[in-house]
Amino acid sequence: MQTERGNPPSVIKKENEMKRTVLFLIIAVFSLTTQADDSKLLVWQADGKVVAFSLDEEPVTTYSEGNLVITTTSKTITYPLEQVRKYTYFLPKARLLGDADGNGVIDANDAVEVSNKILGKPSDKFVEGNADVNGDGYINVKDIVLILRSK
């Protein structure tokens, strides 16, 4: 039996398994490289550019006179709010991308945790830093798909 692409179903199944394996490896490598980096603050500007700042500790965020002010003991970053679309702080501690419940295992429970976050009802064990699997700065259905495909 041939499919529309001219390949037998067994070849297509193997291709899909290979794609899942490659995706899992990409997630694992991204997770490992993220662990080795310093703390980073990413600012998504209104013009679409992303600016990265290296930080030595977790920042304190405040708002003052129309500005976003991000402060550590050694650095202060000020941005006009109209130029900031969003910002994300990445912790340097070891983490497992996709492990949204922080139990050290990526499974369907992590997809449930991300779903609950999207619905505005995250549990106490939700680990936001592990939930943005694709690293786009948003926690959304794309991350759920990647978590489920990593199995």
C-alpha positions in Angstrom: 0.0 0.0 0.0 1.3 3.4 -1.0 0.4 6.8 0.6 -0.1 10.1 -1.2 3.6 10.8 -0.7 4.5 7.5 -2.3 5.9 6.0 0.9 4.5 3.0 2.6 2.9 3.7 6.1 5.8 2.0 7.9 8.3 4.5 6.4 6.0 7.5 7.3 5.8 6.1 10.9 9.6 5.8 11.1 9.9 9.4 9.8 7.5 10.7 12.4 9.4 8.8 15.2 12.6 10.3 13.9 11.1 13.8 14.0 9.9 13.3 17.6 13.4 12.1 18.5 15.1 15.1 16.9 12.7 17.4 18.6 13.4 15.8 22.0 17.1 16.2 21.4 16.7 19.8 20.4 14.8 20.5 23.6 17.4 18.6 25.7 20.3 20.5 24.2 18.5 23.8 24.6 17.9 23.0 28.2 21.5 22.1 28.8 22.8 25.2 27.1 20.3 27.4 29.0 21.6 26.0 32.3 25.2 27.0 31.6 24.4 30.6 30.8 24.3 33.5 33.3 20.9 34.9 34.3 19.4 36.8 31.5 16.8 39.5 31.1 15.2 39.6 27.7 13.2 42.6 26.7 10.8 42.3 23.7 10.6 45.9 22.4 7.5 47.3 20.6 9.5 47.3 17.3 9.9 43.5 17.5 13.6 43.6 18.6 14.7 41.5 21.5 17.4 43.0 23.8 19.3 40.7 26.2 21.0 41.8 29.4 23.2 39.6 31.6 22.4 39.9 35.2 24.2 38.7 38.3 21.1 38.0 40.4 17.3 38.0 40.2 16.1 41.5 39.5 13.4 43.6 41.2 10.9 45.1 38.8 9.1 48.4 39.5 7.3 51.0 37.4 8.1 54.7 37.7 6.8 57.7 35.7 6.0 55.6 32.6 9.1 53.5 32.8 9.8 49.9 33.5 12.7 49.8 36.0 14.6 46.6 36.5 17.2 46.7 39.4 19.8 44.4 40.9 22.4 45.4 43.4 24.9 46.2 40.6 22.7 47.2 37.7 19.6 49.3 36.9 17.8 49.0 33.5 15.2 51.6 32.6 12.8 51.3 29.6 9.9 53.5 28.6 6.8 51.4 29.0 5.6 52.3 25.5 8.7 50.6 24.1 8.3 47.3 26.0 6.0 44.6 24.7 7.1 42.1 27.4 10.1 41.0 29.4 11.4 37.7 30.7 14.0 36.8 33.3 15.8 33.5 32.9 17.3 31.9 36.0 20.7 30.3 35.8 19.8 27.3 38.0 19.5 23.9 36.4 16.1 23.2 34.9 14.3 20.8 32.6 12.4 22.5 29.9 8.9 21.0 29.7 8.9 19.9 33.4 6.2 22.4 34.3 5.4 20.7 37.6 9.0 20.6 38.7 9.1 16.9 39.6 12.1 16.1 37.3 10.1 14.2 34.7 8.4 15.4 31.5 5.0 13.8 31.2 1.3 14.5 30.6 1.0 16.1 34.0 3.3 18.9 32.7 1.0 19.5 29.8 -1.9 19.8 32.3 0.1 22.3 34.4 0.7 24.5 31.3 -2.9 24.2 30.3 -3.9 25.4 33.8 -1.5 28.3 33.5 -3.0 29.3 30.1 -6.5 29.2 31.6 -5.3 31.4 34.5 -5.4 28.8 37.2 -1.8 27.6 37.7 -1.2 25.3 40.6 1.3 25.9 43.4 3.8 23.5 41.9 3.8 25.3 38.5 7.4 26.2 37.4 7.1 29.0 34.9 10.8 28.9 33.9 10.3 25.3 32.6 7.0 25.9 30.8 8.2 28.0 27.9 9.6 25.0 26.0 10.2 26.7 22.7 11.7 29.8 24.3 9.5 32.3 22.4 8.7 34.2 25.6 5.1 33.0 25.8 3.5 30.1 27.5 1.0 28.7 25.1 -0.4 25.7 23.2 2.9 25.4 21.3 4.6 24.5 24.5 2.0 21.9 25.4 2.5 20.3 22.0 6.2 20.1 22.5 5.8 18.6 25.9 3.4 15.9 24.6 5.7 15.2 21.6 8.7 14.7 23.9 7.2 11.4 25.1 
